[in-house]
Amino acid sequence: MIKVENLSKQFKQVEVLKSISLEIKKGEVVSIIGPSGSGKTTLLRCLNLLETPSGGSLQINNVHVSFTGKTPSKKQKVDVRQFSGMVFQHFHLFPHKTVIDNIIEAPLVVQKRNKQELVREAEGLLEKVGLLEHKNQFPEQLSGGQKQRAAIARILALKPDLLLFDEPTSALDPELVGEVLTVIQELALEGQTMVIVTHEMDFAREVSDRVVFIADGHIVEQGKPEDIFTAPREERTKKFLQKVLLKRA
Amino acid sequence: MADFKWKYLFNVEIAIDSLPFILEGAWQTILIALVSLVFALILGLFVALARMNRFIGLSLPARLFISFMRGTPLLVMLFILYFGFPMIGIEMQPLTAAIIGISIHFSAYTAEIIRSAISSVSKGQWEAAETLRMSYWQTMTRIILPQATRIALPPLSSTFMDIIKGTSLAMVITVSEMFYRAKVVVGQTYESLTLYILVALIYWSICILVTLLQDYLEKKANRYVTA
């Protein structure tokens, strides 16, 4: 479904991503873990061109883009994004629109679809994420967990082939993390292709088909969650897991 | 204080007699102000967008325009348009000159207000809209501007009051707005203090109406904000 080859990203003098190659198949759930500043979020943002990679190439379905340092054209961005959707750490719901209007906004104005039909669909999505009774509230009236669930419903309305999650629970109070993870887990069970940048190790272990460990802009190692978490091969991975798992104990 | 002339402070009879004539001018004042506000907002929006554009061919002229308009008195602008432009063959009605002068002068101020309001909407809103596949204009009109409006309302109301008061300068190019008419009545009755106090009170009243409108619009715009 998506394939990146030798992807690199440079911010001024700093090389954030160094020749990353990664392929994700349809229906696969891939978690990206690693220390902060390792380039996880940058990689994720490169996948739908919120950041412009400095080099390498990206292929998603039948769309292929090579990077030479230039900003991709509008058409390239549109082509890449027609298949993907992003869930942000800080939700970025539209505060001036009610929950249901947030969800129908893009299909309504971008895809010019019928409003009644969209409202019905949106209500279905809200039911799925457990927010149907909040459909007429404004985002500010919701808790963090509810906001993130609404943001997930909003992007699902576009039926993206690939869903990208950028630390979806990092901005939440601890007691609200579970409700968001449950929703993501359900999506995994439905076969949604997902890439999740996360610090929730238990969750990554449970939900992923594959875990990718990134440090200093490299993929240090990747594999089945059982292998990565119980028998990491690389010293760097061991150190990182020791640190995060120790902090929790 | 013995020769303080109380009776000239405010001659109620003259005030009442001249009121219909003055109020007709007040109507002119409001009309010029409203039309100028609309033009200043539209022009200001485009100047603001140009000013924020990464392309220097757009941002530099916008910067220059704002700098020039803010750096020149409205009175001078009106003189250039009405008395100066005929020299190069461009003649216009006093009312036209007044509306053009006031609109472009204040568009520099509205442009800066709109620019700061747009910049204050978080970058995440743009990114969210982008990943939802919305275009620049869809994002601008449906996501950014509605949020920017809320922030821009108080300073825009102040600018609107400046516009209302600024219309009084149009008298120098013979527009028969309220202040011009007050001068006419003074010429006939010599009741200068009465007439100028009268128009001062009417300007004030119009501005109070603007404040009420601002309160109403702010309440509406703030309905989604809980804090």
Interface residues (C-beta under 8 A of the other chain):
Chain A: N48 L50 K77 V78 R81 Q82 S84 G85 M86 F88 H90 H92 L93 F94 P95 H96 K97 E105 A106 V109 V110 F138 P139 E140 Q141 R154 I155 L158
Chain B: S122 G124 Q125 E127 A128 A129 E130 T131 L132 R133 M134 S135 Q138 R142 I143 P146 Q147 R150 R223 Y224 V225 T226 A227
